[in-house]
Amino acid sequence: MHISLPGRSASDRRRIRSSLEVVPFLLPGALLFVIFVFWPMVQGIRVAFYNWNIMPGAEQQFVGLDNFRRALTDPVVRTAFFNTFFYTVVTVPGQMILGMAVALALNSAIRGKVAWRALYYLPVLTSWVVASFIFKYLFGGSGAPVNYIFSDLLHLLPENVNWLQNRWTAQVPITLLGIWKGIGWNMVMFLAGLQSIPKEMYEAAAIDGANRWQTFARITLPLLRPVLLFVLVMLTIGGFGVGISVQLLTNGGPMNQTQVLVTYMYDQGFKYFDFGYGAAIAVLLSLILLGLSLVQFKFVRGKVEV
């Protein structure tokens, strides 16, 4: 089919025709995005302004910003936000540092690189449910393996610890699980970036007498900046989206002390059927993530200088 575009140069017409040719290929994906992502997101924002009743045909009570005011003054929301922030601050650097260390080790000439890469990536493939139950077993009651090793065997703890029954001790298995699950994914991201760096740059640095730390600081890190930014943003989003592990390890207890934003939002919507309030918490969480992502892009991106 020939499309006539009067009033434009031949190069402009060719460029527009080339753009139009890809539209049929983009439409299925765009349609799925609108149906399963955009429309539910718009509906979720709408629900946040109502005292929403899920009964079919029920009249919905518009409450304006009341759900948001309630969320901003709710002490459990503050606790959940702090727990979520603490989880993110601990797990994001932990995953990035350990993932980078593994990637640097496996990027060198060592035996069994493929096997080691598969081994480190295995936790990523492990279900959050399975991994959470494993950690719940490890950090369970007084006879749990962690208590036995650190208290009874090594005597590093004076007594057994009820890890999952206290707000702060529960953060240990929760954050360790998050770091353990994410090392393999970070390894893959950093390995891809490392393998894109020309070897000639390292050879030139070696000729100039640069040591390993100078090479890493002056060549590797600057050239990995786009990968670092991508990983940082994705891990931050994932950190604020933590929920399954907390739900299975502590169920938000005791007394809502280990709640995170996702678990509290879930409880409000699907345990207490207060969907309007749960949706308001979800909107606030989305705004927090948007703000953090913009800040990260502003301060991390920049021109690479080697």
C-alpha positions in Angstrom: 0.0 0.0 0.0 1.4 3.4 -1.0 0.9 6.3 1.3 1.1 9.8 -0.2 2.5 12.4 2.1 2.3 15.8 0.2 4.3 18.8 1.4 7.2 16.7 2.7 10.7 15.9 1.4 11.4 12.4 0.0 13.6 11.5 3.1 10.8 12.6 5.5 8.3 10.5 3.6 10.5 7.5 3.7 11.1 7.9 7.4 7.4 8.3 8.1 6.6 5.2 6.0 9.2 3.2 7.8 7.7 4.2 11.1 4.2 3.3 10.0 5.4 -0.2 8.9 6.3 -1.2 12.5 2.9 -0.1 13.9 1.2 -3.5 13.2 4.0 -5.2 15.1 3.7 -2.9 18.1 -0.1 -3.0 18.3 -0.5 -6.4 20.0 2.0 -5.5 22.8 0.5 -2.1 23.2 -2.9 -3.6 23.5 -1.8 -6.0 26.1 -0.1 -3.2 28.0 -3.3 -1.1 28.0 -5.5 -4.0 29.1 -3.3 -5.6 31.8 -1.1 -2.6 33.0 -2.4 0.8 32.2 -6.2 0.2 32.7 -5.7 -1.6 36.1 -3.4 1.2 37.2 -5.9 3.9 36.3 -8.6 1.9 38.1 -6.4 1.5 41.2 -5.9 5.2 41.4 -9.6 5.7 41.0 -10.4 3.3 43.8 -8.0 5.2 46.2 -10.5 8.1 46.2 -13.5 5.9 47.3 -14.6 3.8 50.2 -14.8 1.0 47.8 -17.4 -1.8 48.1 -16.6 -4.9 46.1 -20.2 -6.1 46.0 -21.6 -6.1 42.5 -23.9 -3.1 41.9 -23.0 -1.5 45.2 -22.9 2.3 45.4 -19.3 3.6 45.8 -18.8 6.3 48.4 -16.5 9.1 47.2 -14.2 10.2 50.1 -11.7 12.3 48.2 -8.3 12.5 49.9 -9.5 10.9 53.1 -7.7 7.6 52.4 -4.4 9.4 51.7 -4.8 11.5 54.9 -5.4 8.4 56.9 -2.3 6.7 55.4 -0.1 9.7 56.2 -1.2 9.6 59.9 -1.3 5.8 60.3 1.5 4.7 62.7 1.5 1.3 61.1 2.2 2.9 57.7 5.1 4.7 59.2 6.5 1.5 60.6 5.9 -0.3 57.3 7.6 2.5 55.4 10.7 2.4 57.7 10.9 -1.4 57.5 10.7 -1.2 53.7 13.3 1.6 53.6 15.6 -0.3 55.9 15.3 -3.4 53.8 16.1 -1.5 50.6 19.1 0.4 52.1 20.6 -2.9 53.3 19.8 -5.3 50.5 20.5 -3.0 47.5 24.2 -2.3 48.4 24.6 -5.9 49.6 23.4 -7.4 46.3 25.4 -4.9 44.2 28.7 -5.4 46.1 28.5 -9.2 46.3 27.2 -9.4 42.7 30.0 -7.3 41.5 32.6 -9.4 43.4 31.3 -12.6 42.0 31.1 -11.1 38.5 34.7 -9.9 38.7 35.8 -13.3 39.9 33.9 -15.2 37.2 35.1 -12.8 34.5 38.6 -13.9 34.9 40.1 -17.2 33.6 39.1 -19.8 36.2 38.1 -23.4 36.0 34.5 -24.3 35.8 33.2 -20.8 35.1 29.9 -22.0 33.6 29.2 -24.3 36.6 29.9 -21.5 39.0 27.7 -19.1 37.1 24.9 -21.6 37.2 25.4 -22.2 40.9 25.2 -18.5 41.8 22.2 -18.0 39.5 20.3 -20.9 41.1 18.8 -18.8 43.9 17.3 -16.4 41.4 15.4 -19.3 39.9 14.2 -20.5 43.3 10.7 -19.6 44.1 10.3 -16.9 46.8 7.9 -19.2 48.6 10.4 -22.1 48.7 13.2 -19.8 49.7 11.1 -18.1 52.4 10.2 -21.5 54.0 13.9 -22.5 53.9 14.9 -19.4 55.8 12.0 -19.8 58.2 13.3 -23.3 59.0 16.9 -22.0 59.4 15.8 -19.1 61.7 12.9 -20.8 63.4 12.6 -21.7 67.1 15.3 -22.6 69.7 16.2 -25.8 67.9 16.7 -24.1 64.5 20.0 -24.7 62.6 21.2 -21.0 63.0 20.6 -21.1 66.7 22.4 -24.4 67.0 25.4 -23.3 65.0 25.9 -19.9 66.6 24.8 -20.6 70.2 25.4 -24.3 70.9 28.3 -25.1 68.6 30.3 -21.9 68.2 29.1 -20.2 71.4 28.9 -16.8 69.6 25.5 -16.1 71.0 24.9 -16.3 74.8 21.5 -18.0 74.2 19.1 -19.0 71.5 17.4 -16.1 69.7 13.7 -16.0 68.6 14.7 -14.4 65.3 11.2 -14.1 63.9 9.5 -12.9 67.1 11.1 -9.5 67.3 11.1 -6.6 64.9 14.8 -6.1 64.7 16.0 -9.7 64.9 13.5 -10.6 62.2 15.2 -8.1 59.9 18.3 -10.4 59.8 16.6 -13.4 57.9 14.5 -11.0 55.9 17.4 -9.0 54.5 19.7 -12.0 54.2 17.1 -13.7 52.1 16.8 -10.6 49.9 20.6 -10.4 49.4 21.0 -14.2 48.8 18.2 -14.2 46.2 19.6 -11.2 44.3 23.4 -12.0 44.0 22.9 -14.1 40.9 20.9 -11.5 39.0 23.4 -8.8 39.8 26.2 -11.2 38.7 24.6 -11.6 35.3 24.1 -7.9 34.8 27.6 -7.0 35.8 29.1 -9.8 33.8 27.4 -8.5 30.7 28.8 -5.1 31.3 32.3 -6.4 32.1 32.5 -8.4 28.9 31.6 -5.3 26.8 34.7 -3.4 28.0 37.5 -3.6 25.5 40.5 -5.6 26.7 42.8 -3.1 25.1 42.0 -0.6 27.8 43.1 -3.0 30.5 46.3 -3.8 28.6 47.1 -0.1 28.2 46.5 0.4 31.9 48.8 -2.4 32.8 51.5 -0.9 30.5 51.1 2.4 32.4 51.7 0.6 35.7 48.1 0.7 37.1 47.4 -1.7 39.8 44.1 -3.7 40.1 42.3 -1.1 42.3 43.3 1.8 40.0 42.1 -0.2 37.0 38.8 -1.0 38.7 38.3 2.6 39.8 39.4 4.4 36.6 38.2 2.0 33.9 35.7 -0.7 35.1 33.5 1.5 37.3 33.1 4.4 34.9 32.4 2.2 31.9 29.9 0.2 34.0 27.9 3.4 35.0 24.9 2.7 32.7 24.7 -0.9 34.1 25.1 0.4 37.6 22.3 2.9 37.1 20.0 0.3 35.6 20.7 -2.2 38.4 20.3 0.5 41.1 16.9 1.6 39.8 15.6 -2.0 39.4 16.9 -3.1 42.8 15.3 -0.1 44.5 12.0 -0.9 42.9 12.3 -4.5 44.0 13.3 -3.5 47.5 10.2 -1.3 48.0 8.2 -4.2 46.4 9.3 -6.7 49.1 6.3 -8.6 50.4 6.2 -12.4 49.9 9.2 -13.1 52.1 7.9 -10.9 54.9 4.4 -12.4 54.6 5.7 -15.9 54.9 8.5 -15.3 57.5 6.6 -13.1 60.0 3.2 -12.4 58.5 3.8 -8.8 59.6 4.0 -9.6 63.3 4.4 -9.4 66.1 1.8 -6.6 66.5 2.5 -5.2 62.9 6.1 -4.5 63.8 7.6 -6.2 60.7 5.0 -5.0 58.3 6.2 -3.5 55.0 4.2 -1.4 52.6 3.2 -4.2 50.3 2.1 -6.6 53.1 0.1 -3.9 54.9 -1.5 -2.8 51.6 -2.4 -6.5 51.0 -3.8 -6.9 54.4 -6.0 -3.8 54.1 -7.4 -4.9 50.8 -7.7 -8.7 51.0 -7.9 -9.3 54.7 -10.1 -6.4 55.9 -11.6 -5.6 52.4 -10.7 -1.9 52.8 -9.8 -1.6 49.1 -9.8 2.2 49.0 -7.3 2.5 51.8 -5.1 -0.3 50.3 -5.2 1.4 46.9 -4.2 4.8 48.5 -1.1 3.1 50.1 -0.3 1.6 46.7 -0.5 5.1 45.0 1.8 6.6 47.7 4.2 3.7 47.2 4.2 4.4 43.5 4.9 8.1 44.0 7.8 7.2 46.4 9.3 4.9 43.7 8.9 7.5 41.0 10.6 10.1 43.1 13.5 7.8 44.0 14.0 6.7 40.4 14.2 10.4 39.2 16.7 11.2 41.9 18.8 8.2 41.0 18.8 9.1 37.3 19.7 12.7 38.1 22.7 12.0 40.4 24.1 8.7 38.9 24.0 9.3 35.2 26.6 11.4 33.5 29.3 11.4 30.9 31.7 8.5 31.2 35.3 9.7 31.6 38.2 7.3 31.7 
